Amino acid sequence: MEQRALILIEGHPRDTGLRYVQAAQRLGLRPITLSAHPTQYDYLAAEKLEAIQVDSGNLDAL
């Protein structure tokens, strides 16, 4: 079965990024965060969320 995802580019060090993730989960989506420095977002590790390290300033890399 296919799983739908919500791709987030970078996050927000406060609670805004987490709110997007939680909303995606409530909608049955798999949230994936693309970030140059995913470790700066504490909620990603705390919630065991998927994050991919990528140069988010490079459109070709994204």
mmCIF file of the N, C-alpha and C atoms, coordinates in Angstrom:
data_MODEL
# 
_entry.id   MODEL 
# 
loop_
_atom_site.group_PDB 
_atom_site.id 
_atom_site.type_symbol 
_atom_site.label_atom_id 
_atom_site.label_alt_id 
_atom_site.label_comp_id 
_atom_site.label_asym_id 
_atom_site.label_entity_id 
_atom_site.label_seq_id 
_atom_site.pdbx_PDB_ins_code 
_atom_site.Cartn_x 
_atom_site.Cartn_y 
_atom_site.Cartn_z 
_atom_site.occupancy 
_atom_site.B_iso_or_equiv 
_atom_site.pdbx_formal_charge 
_atom_site.auth_seq_id 
_atom_site.auth_comp_id 
_atom_site.auth_asym_id 
_atom_site.auth_atom_id 
_atom_site.pdbx_PDB_model_num 
ATOM 1   N N  . MET A 1 1  ? 0.841  -1.183 0.000  1.00 0.00 ? 1  MET A N  1 
ATOM 2   C CA . MET A 1 1  ? 0.000  0.000  0.000  1.00 0.00 ? 1  MET A CA 1 
ATOM 3   C C  . MET A 1 1  ? 0.886  1.246  0.000  1.00 0.00 ? 1  MET A C  1 
ATOM 4   N N  . GLU A 1 2  ? 0.538  2.188  -0.823 1.00 0.00 ? 2  GLU A N  1 
ATOM 5   C CA . GLU A 1 2  ? 1.288  3.428  -0.894 1.00 0.00 ? 2  GLU A CA 1 
ATOM 6   C C  . GLU A 1 2  ? 1.039  4.264  0.350  1.00 0.00 ? 2  GLU A C  1 
ATOM 7   N N  . GLN A 1 3  ? 2.086  4.966  0.763  1.00 0.00 ? 3  GLN A N  1 
ATOM 8   C CA . GLN A 1 3  ? 1.949  5.856  1.900  1.00 0.00 ? 3  GLN A CA 1 
ATOM 9   C C  . GLN A 1 3  ? 2.189  7.282  1.417  1.00 0.00 ? 3  GLN A C  1 
ATOM 10  N N  . ARG A 1 4  ? 1.293  8.166  1.768  1.00 0.00 ? 4  ARG A N  1 
ATOM 11  C CA . ARG A 1 4  ? 1.433  9.564  1.382  1.00 0.00 ? 4  ARG A CA 1 
ATOM 12  C C  . ARG A 1 4  ? 2.319  10.274 2.385  1.00 0.00 ? 4  ARG A C  1 
ATOM 13  N N  . ALA A 1 5  ? 3.079  11.237 1.889  1.00 0.00 ? 5  ALA A N  1 
ATOM 14  C CA . ALA A 1 5  ? 4.023  11.948 2.747  1.00 0.00 ? 5  ALA A CA 1 
ATOM 15  C C  . ALA A 1 5  ? 3.830  13.452 2.622  1.00 0.00 ? 5  ALA A C  1 
ATOM 16  N N  . LEU A 1 6  ? 4.220  14.147 3.662  1.00 0.00 ? 6  LEU A N  1 
ATOM 17  C CA . LEU A 1 6  ? 4.314  15.600 3.637  1.00 0.00 ? 6  LEU A CA 1 
ATOM 18  C C  . LEU A 1 6  ? 5.791  15.920 3.809  1.00 0.00 ? 6  LEU A C  1 
ATOM 19  N N  . ILE A 1 7  ? 6.387  16.556 2.803  1.00 0.00 ? 7  ILE A N  1 
ATOM 20  C CA . ILE A 1 7  ? 7.797  16.915 2.851  1.00 0.00 ? 7  ILE A CA 1 
ATOM 21  C C  . ILE A 1 7  ? 7.907  18.345 3.370  1.00 0.00 ? 7  ILE A C  1 
ATOM 22  N N  . LEU A 1 8  ? 8.642  18.501 4.468  1.00 0.00 ? 8  LEU A N  1 
ATOM 23  C CA . LEU A 1 8  ? 8.869  19.817 5.063  1.00 0.00 ? 8  LEU A CA 1 
ATOM 24  C C  . LEU A 1 8  ? 10.316 20.213 4.790  1.00 0.00 ? 8  LEU A C  1 
ATOM 25  N N  . ILE A 1 9  ? 10.534 21.410 4.289  1.00 0.00 ? 9  ILE A N  1 
ATOM 26  C CA . ILE A 1 9  ? 11.891 21.884 4.046  1.00 0.00 ? 9  ILE A CA 1 
ATOM 27  C C  . ILE A 1 9  ? 12.270 22.800 5.191  1.00 0.00 ? 9  ILE A C  1 
ATOM 28  N N  . GLU A 1 10 ? 13.317 22.360 5.910  1.00 0.00 ? 10 GLU A N  1 
ATOM 29  C CA . GLU A 1 10 ? 13.739 22.995 7.153  1.00 0.00 ? 10 GLU A CA 1 
ATOM 30  C C  . GLU A 1 10 ? 12.582 22.921 8.142  1.00 0.00 ? 10 GLU A C  1 
ATOM 31  N N  . GLY A 1 11 ? 12.754 23.453 9.265  1.00 0.00 ? 11 GLY A N  1 
ATOM 32  C CA . GLY A 1 11 ? 11.733 23.386 10.296 1.00 0.00 ? 11 GLY A CA 1 
ATOM 33  C C  . GLY A 1 11 ? 11.711 24.707 11.031 1.00 0.00 ? 11 GLY A C  1 
ATOM 34  N N  . HIS A 1 12 ? 11.326 24.655 12.239 1.00 0.00 ? 12 HIS A N  1 
ATOM 35  C CA . HIS A 1 12 ? 11.329 25.841 13.070 1.00 0.00 ? 12 HIS A CA 1 
ATOM 36  C C  . HIS A 1 12 ? 11.763 25.390 14.449 1.00 0.00 ? 12 HIS A C  1 
ATOM 37  N N  . PRO A 1 13 ? 12.773 26.054 15.035 1.00 0.00 ? 13 PRO A N  1 
ATOM 38  C CA . PRO A 1 13 ? 13.296 25.584 16.313 1.00 0.00 ? 13 PRO A CA 1 
ATOM 39  C C  . PRO A 1 13 ? 12.294 25.616 17.466 1.00 0.00 ? 13 PRO A C  1 
ATOM 40  N N  . ARG A 1 14 ? 11.254 26.353 17.315 1.00 0.00 ? 14 ARG A N  1 
ATOM 41  C CA . ARG A 1 14 ? 10.236 26.364 18.367 1.00 0.00 ? 14 ARG A CA 1 
ATOM 42  C C  . ARG A 1 14 ? 9.184  25.319 18.045 1.00 0.00 ? 14 ARG A C  1 
ATOM 43  N N  . ASP A 1 15 ? 7.941  25.605 18.291 1.00 0.00 ? 15 ASP A N  1 
ATOM 44  C CA . ASP A 1 15 ? 6.917  24.566 18.143 1.00 0.00 ? 15 ASP A CA 1 
ATOM 45  C C  . ASP A 1 15 ? 6.189  24.565 16.805 1.00 0.00 ? 15 ASP A C  1 
ATOM 46  N N  . THR A 1 16 ? 6.460  25.504 15.924 1.00 0.00 ? 16 THR A N  1 
ATOM 47  C CA . THR A 1 16 ? 5.730  25.562 14.657 1.00 0.00 ? 16 THR A CA 1 
ATOM 48  C C  . THR A 1 16 ? 5.975  24.327 13.807 1.00 0.00 ? 16 THR A C  1 
ATOM 49  N N  . GLY A 1 17 ? 7.230  23.912 13.669 1.00 0.00 ? 17 GLY A N  1 
ATOM 50  C CA . GLY A 1 17 ? 7.549  22.719 12.881 1.00 0.00 ? 17 GLY A CA 1 
ATOM 51  C C  . GLY A 1 17 ? 6.862  21.487 13.427 1.00 0.00 ? 17 GLY A C  1 
ATOM 52  N N  . LEU A 1 18 ? 6.878  21.338 14.743 1.00 0.00 ? 18 LEU A N  1 
ATOM 53  C CA . LEU A 1 18 ? 6.223  20.199 15.379 1.00 0.00 ? 18 LEU A CA 1 
ATOM 54  C C  . LEU A 1 18 ? 4.721  20.220 15.110 1.00 0.00 ? 18 LEU A C  1 
ATOM 55  N N  . ARG A 1 19 ? 4.130  21.384 15.089 1.00 0.00 ? 19 ARG A N  1 
ATOM 56  C CA . ARG A 1 19 ? 2.686  21.479 14.806 1.00 0.00 ? 19 ARG A CA 1 
ATOM 57  C C  . ARG A 1 19 ? 2.363  21.009 13.392 1.00 0.00 ? 19 ARG A C  1 
ATOM 58  N N  . TYR A 1 20 ? 3.207  21.361 12.426 1.00 0.00 ? 20 TYR A N  1 
ATOM 59  C CA . TYR A 1 20 ? 3.006  20.869 11.057 1.00 0.00 ? 20 TYR A CA 1 
ATOM 60  C C  . TYR A 1 20 ? 3.112  19.355 11.019 1.00 0.00 ? 20 TYR A C  1 
ATOM 61  N N  . VAL A 1 21 ? 4.103  18.814 11.729 1.00 0.00 ? 21 VAL A N  1 
ATOM 62  C CA . VAL A 1 21 ? 4.306  17.363 11.776 1.00 0.00 ? 21 VAL A CA 1 
ATOM 63  C C  . VAL A 1 21 ? 3.092  16.680 12.393 1.00 0.00 ? 21 VAL A C  1 
ATOM 64  N N  . GLN A 1 22 ? 2.619  17.196 13.506 1.00 0.00 ? 22 GLN A N  1 
ATOM 65  C CA . GLN A 1 22 ? 1.468  16.595 14.178 1.00 0.00 ? 22 GLN A CA 1 
ATOM 66  C C  . GLN A 1 22 ? 0.215  16.667 13.308 1.00 0.00 ? 22 GLN A C  1 
ATOM 67  N N  . ALA A 1 23 ? 0.032  17.780 12.608 1.00 0.00 ? 23 ALA A N  1 
ATOM 68  C CA . ALA A 1 23 ? -1.122 17.909 11.710 1.00 0.00 ? 23 ALA A CA 1 
ATOM 69  C C  . ALA A 1 23 ? -1.026 16.890 10.580 1.00 0.00 ? 23 ALA A C  1 
ATOM 70  N N  . ALA A 1 24 ? 0.171  16.715 10.032 1.00 0.00 ? 24 ALA A N  1 
ATOM 71  C CA . ALA A 1 24 ? 0.367  15.726 8.967  1.00 0.00 ? 24 ALA A CA 1 
ATOM 72  C C  . ALA A 1 24 ? 0.026  14.329 9.464  1.00 0.00 ? 24 ALA A C  1 
ATOM 73  N N  . GLN A 1 25 ? 0.477  14.005 10.661 1.00 0.00 ? 25 GLN A N  1 
ATOM 74  C CA . GLN A 1 25 ? 0.198  12.682 11.227 1.00 0.00 ? 25 GLN A CA 1 
ATOM 75  C C  . GLN A 1 25 ? -1.295 12.479 11.432 1.00 0.00 ? 25 GLN A C  1 
ATOM 76  N N  . ARG A 1 26 ? -1.993 13.500 11.894 1.00 0.00 ? 26 ARG A N  1 
ATOM 77  C CA . ARG A 1 26 ? -3.443 13.390 12.086 1.00 0.00 ? 26 ARG A CA 1 
ATOM 78  C C  . ARG A 1 26 ? -4.163 13.137 10.765 1.00 0.00 ? 26 ARG A C  1 
ATOM 79  N N  . LEU A 1 27 ? -3.587 13.628 9.679  1.00 0.00 ? 27 LEU A N  1 
ATOM 80  C CA . LEU A 1 27 ? -4.172 13.428 8.351  1.00 0.00 ? 27 LEU A CA 1 
ATOM 81  C C  . LEU A 1 27 ? -3.726 12.118 7.706  1.00 0.00 ? 27 LEU A C  1 
ATOM 82  N N  . GLY A 1 28 ? -2.948 11.337 8.448  1.00 0.00 ? 28 GLY A N  1 
ATOM 83  C CA . GLY A 1 28 ? -2.488 10.057 7.922  1.00 0.00 ? 28 GLY A CA 1 
ATOM 84  C C  . GLY A 1 28 ? -1.289 10.164 6.995  1.00 0.00 ? 28 GLY A C  1 
ATOM 85  N N  . LEU A 1 29 ? -0.607 11.299 7.040  1.00 0.00 ? 29 LEU A N  1 
ATOM 86  C CA . LEU A 1 29 ? 0.569  11.510 6.204  1.00 0.00 ? 29 LEU A CA 1 
ATOM 87  C C  . LEU A 1 29 ? 1.843  11.176 6.974  1.00 0.00 ? 29 LEU A C  1 
ATOM 88  N N  . ARG A 1 30 ? 2.873  10.808 6.239  1.00 0.00 ? 30 ARG A N  1 
ATOM 89  C CA . ARG A 1 30 ? 4.185  10.535 6.832  1.00 0.00 ? 30 ARG A CA 1 
ATOM 90  C C  . ARG A 1 30 ? 5.037  11.796 6.687  1.00 0.00 ? 30 ARG A C  1 
ATOM 91  N N  . PRO A 1 31 ? 5.312  12.515 7.785  1.00 0.00 ? 31 PRO A N  1 
ATOM 92  C CA . PRO A 1 31 ? 6.106  13.739 7.686  1.00 0.00 ? 31 PRO A CA 1 
ATOM 93  C C  . PRO A 1 31 ? 7.592  13.422 7.535  1.00 0.00 ? 31 PRO A C  1 
ATOM 94  N N  . ILE A 1 32 ? 8.219  14.072 6.577  1.00 0.00 ? 32 ILE A N  1 
ATOM 95  C CA . ILE A 1 32 ? 9.653  13.922 6.350  1.00 0.00 ? 32 ILE A CA 1 
ATOM 96  C C  . ILE A 1 32 ? 10.231 15.332 6.278  1.00 0.00 ? 32 ILE A C  1 
ATOM 97  N N  . THR A 1 33 ? 11.230 15.609 7.104  1.00 0.00 ? 33 THR A N  1 
ATOM 98  C CA . THR A 1 33 ? 11.852 16.925 7.118  1.00 0.00 ? 33 THR A CA 1 
ATOM 99  C C  . THR A 1 33 ? 13.185 16.877 6.391  1.00 0.00 ? 33 THR A C  1 
ATOM 100 N N  . LEU A 1 34 ? 13.379 17.796 5.457  1.00 0.00 ? 34 LEU A N  1 
ATOM 101 C CA . LEU A 1 34 ? 14.648 17.963 4.763  1.00 0.00 ? 34 LEU A CA 1 
ATOM 102 C C  . LEU A 1 34 ? 15.326 19.182 5.373  1.00 0.00 ? 34 LEU A C  1 
ATOM 103 N N  . SER A 1 35 ? 16.568 19.007 5.825  1.00 0.00 ? 35 SER A N  1 
ATOM 104 C CA . SER A 1 35 ? 17.241 20.102 6.512  1.00 0.00 ? 35 SER A CA 1 
ATOM 105 C C  . SER A 1 35 ? 18.749 19.990 6.358  1.00 0.00 ? 35 SER A C  1 
ATOM 106 N N  . ALA A 1 36 ? 19.409 21.132 6.298  1.00 0.00 ? 36 ALA A N  1 
ATOM 107 C CA . ALA A 1 36 ? 20.867 21.146 6.265  1.00 0.00 ? 36 ALA A CA 1 
ATOM 108 C C  . ALA A 1 36 ? 21.428 20.703 7.617  1.00 0.00 ? 36 ALA A C  1 
ATOM 109 N N  . HIS A 1 37 ? 20.716 20.989 8.681  1.00 0.00 ? 37 HIS A N  1 
ATOM 110 C CA . HIS A 1 37 ? 21.164 20.651 10.036 1.00 0.00 ? 37 HIS A CA 1 
ATOM 111 C C  . HIS A 1 37 ? 19.981 20.133 10.856 1.00 0.00 ? 37 HIS A C  1 
ATOM 112 N N  . PRO A 1 38 ? 19.540 18.917 10.603 1.00 0.00 ? 38 PRO A N  1 
ATOM 113 C CA . PRO A 1 38 ? 18.344 18.413 11.294 1.00 0.00 ? 38 PRO A CA 1 
ATOM 114 C C  . PRO A 1 38 ? 18.506 18.287 12.808 1.00 0.00 ? 38 PRO A C  1 
ATOM 115 N N  . THR A 1 39 ? 19.738 18.195 13.305 1.00 0.00 ? 39 THR A N  1 
ATOM 116 C CA . THR A 1 39 ? 19.927 18.056 14.756 1.00 0.00 ? 39 THR A CA 1 
ATOM 117 C C  . THR A 1 39 ? 19.559 19.324 15.515 1.00 0.00 ? 39 THR A C  1 
ATOM 118 N N  . GLN A 1 40 ? 19.391 20.439 14.816 1.00 0.00 ? 40 GLN A N  1 
ATOM 119 C CA . GLN A 1 40 ? 19.018 21.673 15.513 1.00 0.00 ? 40 GLN A CA 1 
ATOM 120 C C  . GLN A 1 40 ? 17.540 21.685 15.916 1.00 0.00 ? 40 GLN A C  1 
ATOM 121 N N  . TYR A 1 41 ? 16.786 20.745 15.400 1.00 0.00 ? 41 TYR A N  1 
ATOM 122 C CA . TYR A 1 41 ? 15.362 20.669 15.714 1.00 0.00 ? 41 TYR A CA 1 
ATOM 123 C C  . TYR A 1 41 ? 15.139 19.533 16.711 1.00 0.00 ? 41 TYR A C  1 
ATOM 124 N N  . ASP A 1 42 ? 15.090 19.873 17.972 1.00 0.00 ? 42 ASP A N  1 
ATOM 125 C CA . ASP A 1 42 ? 14.981 18.875 19.039 1.00 0.00 ? 42 ASP A CA 1 
ATOM 126 C C  . ASP A 1 42 ? 13.774 17.960 18.874 1.00 0.00 ? 42 ASP A C  1 
ATOM 127 N N  . TYR A 1 43 ? 12.674 18.490 18.362 1.00 0.00 ? 43 TYR A N  1 
ATOM 128 C CA . TYR A 1 43 ? 11.455 17.691 18.258 1.00 0.00 ? 43 TYR A CA 1 
ATOM 129 C C  . TYR A 1 43 ? 11.608 16.525 17.287 1.00 0.00 ? 43 TYR A C  1 
ATOM 130 N N  . LEU A 1 44 ? 12.510 16.632 16.317 1.00 0.00 ? 44 LEU A N  1 
ATOM 131 C CA . LEU A 1 44 ? 12.689 15.531 15.369 1.00 0.00 ? 44 LEU A CA 1 
ATOM 132 C C  . LEU A 1 44 ? 13.183 14.276 16.081 1.00 0.00 ? 44 LEU A C  1 
ATOM 133 N N  . ALA A 1 45 ? 14.192 14.431 16.923 1.00 0.00 ? 45 ALA A N  1 
ATOM 134 C CA . ALA A 1 45 ? 14.722 13.284 17.669 1.00 0.00 ? 45 ALA A CA 1 
ATOM 135 C C  . ALA A 1 45 ? 13.759 12.860 18.768 1.00 0.00 ? 45 ALA A C  1 
ATOM 136 N N  . ALA A 1 46 ? 13.180 13.829 19.463 1.00 0.00 ? 46 ALA A N  1 
ATOM 137 C CA . ALA A 1 46 ? 12.282 13.510 20.576 1.00 0.00 ? 46 ALA A CA 1 
ATOM 138 C C  . ALA A 1 46 ? 11.072 12.712 20.112 1.00 0.00 ? 46 ALA A C  1 
ATOM 139 N N  . GLU A 1 47 ? 10.558 13.029 18.935 1.00 0.00 ? 47 GLU A N  1 
ATOM 140 C CA . GLU A 1 47 ? 9.375  12.349 18.403 1.00 0.00 ? 47 GLU A CA 1 
ATOM 141 C C  . GLU A 1 47 ? 9.739  11.208 17.452 1.00 0.00 ? 47 GLU A C  1 
ATOM 142 N N  . LYS A 1 48 ? 11.055 10.964 17.281 1.00 0.00 ? 48 LYS A N  1 
ATOM 143 C CA . LYS A 1 48 ? 11.556 9.905  16.383 1.00 0.00 ? 48 LYS A CA 1 
ATOM 144 C C  . LYS A 1 48 ? 11.014 10.084 14.964 1.00 0.00 ? 48 LYS A C  1 
ATOM 145 N N  . LEU A 1 49 ? 11.136 11.305 14.474 1.00 0.00 ? 49 LEU A N  1 
ATOM 146 C CA . LEU A 1 49 ? 10.634 11.647 13.149 1.00 0.00 ? 49 LEU A CA 1 
ATOM 147 C C  . LEU A 1 49 ? 11.728 11.495 12.105 1.00 0.00 ? 49 LEU A C  1 
ATOM 148 N N  . GLU A 1 50 ? 11.309 11.250 10.885 1.00 0.00 ? 50 GLU A N  1 
ATOM 149 C CA . GLU A 1 50 ? 12.268 11.080 9.800  1.00 0.00 ? 50 GLU A CA 1 
ATOM 150 C C  . GLU A 1 50 ? 12.794 12.436 9.349  1.00 0.00 ? 50 GLU A C  1 
ATOM 151 N N  . ALA A 1 51 ? 14.115 12.527 9.269  1.00 0.00 ? 51 ALA A N  1 
ATOM 152 C CA . ALA A 1 51 ? 14.765 13.742 8.782  1.00 0.00 ? 51 ALA A CA 1 
ATOM 153 C C  . ALA A 1 51 ? 15.901 13.326 7.860  1.00 0.00 ? 51 ALA A C  1 
ATOM 154 N N  . ILE A 1 52 ? 16.049 14.057 6.786  1.00 0.00 ? 52 ILE A N  1 
ATOM 155 C CA . ILE A 1 52 ? 17.097 13.782 5.816  1.00 0.00 ? 52 ILE A CA 1 
ATOM 156 C C  . ILE A 1 52 ? 17.979 15.018 5.729  1.00 0.00 ? 52 ILE A C  1 
ATOM 157 N N  . GLN A 1 53 ? 19.284 14.812 5.924  1.00 0.00 ? 53 GLN A N  1 
ATOM 158 C CA . GLN A 1 53 ? 20.213 15.931 5.837  1.00 0.00 ? 53 GLN A CA 1 
ATOM 159 C C  . GLN A 1 53 ? 20.517 16.217 4.374  1.00 0.00 ? 53 GLN A C  1 
ATOM 160 N N  . VAL A 1 54 ? 20.272 17.451 3.972  1.00 0.00 ? 54 VAL A N  1 
ATOM 161 C CA . VAL A 1 54 ? 20.478 17.867 2.585  1.00 0.00 ? 54 VAL A CA 1 
ATOM 162 C C  . VAL A 1 54 ? 20.728 19.374 2.583  1.00 0.00 ? 54 VAL A C  1 
ATOM 163 N N  . ASP A 1 55 ? 21.466 19.846 1.612  1.00 0.00 ? 55 ASP A N  1 
ATOM 164 C CA . ASP A 1 55 ? 21.696 21.282 1.477  1.00 0.00 ? 55 ASP A CA 1 
ATOM 165 C C  . ASP A 1 55 ? 20.391 21.929 1.026  1.00 0.00 ? 55 ASP A C  1 
ATOM 166 N N  . SER A 1 56 ? 19.656 22.465 1.971  1.00 0.00 ? 56 SER A N  1 
ATOM 167 C CA . SER A 1 56 ? 18.329 23.007 1.660  1.00 0.00 ? 56 SER A CA 1 
ATOM 168 C C  . SER A 1 56 ? 18.395 24.329 0.905  1.00 0.00 ? 56 SER A C  1 
ATOM 169 N N  . GLY A 1 57 ? 19.587 24.866 0.749  1.00 0.00 ? 57 GLY A N  1 
ATOM 170 C CA . GLY A 1 57 ? 19.750 26.069 -0.049 1.00 0.00 ? 57 GLY A CA 1 
ATOM 171 C C  . GLY A 1 57 ? 20.070 25.766 -1.507 1.00 0.00 ? 57 GLY A C  1 
ATOM 172 N N  . ASN A 1 58 ? 20.130 24.484 -1.845 1.00 0.00 ? 58 ASN A N  1 
ATOM 173 C CA . ASN A 1 58 ? 20.477 24.053 -3.193 1.00 0.00 ? 58 ASN A CA 1 
ATOM 174 C C  . ASN A 1 58 ? 19.273 23.341 -3.803 1.00 0.00 ? 58 ASN A C  1 
ATOM 175 N N  . LEU A 1 59 ? 18.622 23.997 -4.731 1.00 0.00 ? 59 LEU A N  1 
ATOM 176 C CA . LEU A 1 59 ? 17.411 23.443 -5.333 1.00 0.00 ? 59 LEU A CA 1 
ATOM 177 C C  . LEU A 1 59 ? 17.670 22.098 -6.007 1.00 0.00 ? 59 LEU A C  1 
ATOM 178 N N  . ASP A 1 60 ? 18.818 21.946 -6.649 1.00 0.00 ? 60 ASP A N  1 
ATOM 179 C CA . ASP A 1 60 ? 19.138 20.666 -7.293 1.00 0.00 ? 60 ASP A CA 1 
ATOM 180 C C  . ASP A 1 60 ? 19.291 19.547 -6.265 1.00 0.00 ? 60 ASP A C  1 
ATOM 181 N N  . ALA A 1 61 ? 19.843 19.866 -5.102 1.00 0.00 ? 61 ALA A N  1 
ATOM 182 C CA . ALA A 1 61 ? 20.006 18.858 -4.050 1.00 0.00 ? 61 ALA A CA 1 
ATOM 183 C C  . ALA A 1 61 ? 18.657 18.432 -3.487 1.00 0.00 ? 61 ALA A C  1 
ATOM 184 N N  . LEU A 1 62 ? 17.745 19.384 -3.395 1.00 0.00 ? 62 LEU A N  1 
ATOM 185 C CA . LEU A 1 62 ? 16.422 19.054 -2.878 1.00 0.00 ? 62 LEU A CA 1 
ATOM 186 C C  . LEU A 1 62 ? 15.682 18.164 -3.852 1.00 0.00 ? 62 LEU A C  1 
# 
